Amino acid sequence: MQTAVIRFLQYLRVEKNASELTIKSYREDFEALLEYLVELNNGQMPTPTGVSTLDLRGYQRALQEADYAKSTIARRLTSLRSLFRFCTRDDELKLKENPAKALKNPRANRPLPFFLSSRELAKLLATPPLKDAFGLRDRAILETMYSSGVRVAELVGMNQSDLIPDEGVVRVRGKGNKQRFAPIGSYAEKALTKWLKVRDSMLWEKRQTPGPNTPLFLNKYGNRLTTRSVGRMLEKHLKVAGLDNRTSPHTLRHSFASHLLERGADIRSIQELLGHKSIVTTQIYTHASAGTLRTIYEKAHPRAR
């Protein structure tokens, strides 16, 4: 089983171009499984052919008895199915049937996403000071995230060439290295223009030449920002603005989708803008109030009035 896990993680990295964060999550899931299987087999590590559906059902029950969240159990079962499906396709592992195929995910109650109101967003966006370089940078980051709905990992991965101001869009590299174009509004464009002037001056001072592959957002050392750096930056401005500390970089993405829906955008368009593969993922945002839905109905239906 250890060999199977190593080969599968290598497959994810090389063939599927999975991110290091995705690979880390899979690895942690498999470590818990292997620990259970070794204990089940009296200290011996089984081969893939030595693992039965009954064994995996026992593992699922152990997770439930340990009071893991339904979402965590569902993710781990998905990992198992992927691993054993890979084993059936690998000639060296010689697994004829997938023992995890019959496992059913627990039904999880998906919580509504936390998001900020338009007024709260306006307060947050106005918080970074415009008198220093990193205030300009922070304002540009927050405006871009809320304007485009990009994930924080997508934001920090952007280069100069990904900004296409003439068309009012940014190129986004999403999960699985899939590309899409996200529109940005006038507020974000203005904030980016001010920041990039300062960024280029910083680079010239460090004797670096701005170019197409220059990161859109830099730290004080002139290097690409990390997702954690963006998180810390947001925490700082949240305290100043006095907003809910549950707010994370992903909250701006939730707010982007929620505000679009409230103002009449259709769910399919929001799916495209967010880069969701499945409409099911996007449907979590269909929590608009009855009043909002009534307004949309009256605008759209020919015999509403």
Secondary structure, 3 states (H helix, E strand, C coil): CHHHHHHHHHHHHHCCCCCHHHHHHHHHHHHHHHHHHHHHCCCCCCCHHHCCHHHHHHHHHHHHHCCCCHHHHHHHHHHHHHHHHHHHHCCCCCCCCCCCCCCCCCCCCCCCCCCCCHHHHHHHHCCCCCCCHHHHHHHHHHHHHHHHCCCHHHHHCCEHHHEEHHHCEEEEECHHHCEEEEECCHHHHHHHHHHHHHHHHHHHHCCCCCCCCCECCECCCCCECCHHHHHHHHHHHHHHHCCCCCCCHHHHHHHHHHHHHHCCCCHHHHHHHHCCCCHHHHHHHCCCCHHHHHHHHHHHCCCCC
